[in-house]
Amino acid sequence: MGSRLGALGDGLRDVLRAALVTQRVAAPLRLIGLCRELDLGPDAFDLLGHHLLGALVGHRPGPDALVRAGGALGLARRELFVPHGAESDDTVRVLRPHTGRGNSANARYRATKPPEHLPSPPAWTCTGCGQEWPCPVKQSQLLAEFGGARAALAVYLGSCLLAAARDLPGLPPAHARDRFLGWLPRRPC
């Protein structure tokens, strides 16, 4: 990486600033641009995200900050490695009738983006389908977004579990564990 190491640090600081200071999930545009410039592959990006989340956990920022940082890394990963126009269950564009002025027989169609499957605290339901989050669609998305970085995904989901447990005090611990972590693939022994 040579001289680009400082710029990479700036891109990672953008992720942390959004997660900790402005407290929002945002696509880290500087980091995305730098990863493209460096031709960083998915494995290297996942390792970078793993180290960032691991370092962040050491500072005990709280589950909400970890969720925001993980979300920003997920957005970056999707932008970098999911081909634009790729068609899968969650990325297919849906045609919906659009009635403009004039005769409804001349109905036009417009492309709409499918709903995103994001958590909706405090109930922790999915914004896309209304099921418990993470729903099956989001589970598939998370596996794709985090690739082989199981530890980073487990840290992210563990943070979500902590935030959900705070919002849903009546949630049985065994159900919470299965819901947030029980579906993760296990490494072969």
Salt bridges, closest charged atoms under 4 A:
ASP10 OD1 - ARG13 NH2 2.67
ASP10 OD2 - ARG30 NH1 3.81
ASP14 OD1 - ARG17 NH1 2.91
ASP14 OD2 - ARG30 NE 2.81
GLU37 OE2 - ARG4 NE 2.82
ASP46 OD1 - ARG77 NE 2.62
ASP64 OD2 - ARG166 NH2 3.09
GLU79 OE2 - ARG36 NH2 2.97
GLU79 OE2 - HIS84 NE2 3.52
GLU116 OE2 - LYS113 NZ 3.28
GLU132 OE2 - HIS175 NE2 3.17
GLU132 OE2 - ARG179 NH1 3.87
GLU145 OE2 - ARG78 NH2 2.51
GLU145 OE2 - LYS138 NZ 3.81
ASP178 OD1 - ARG177 NH1 2.78
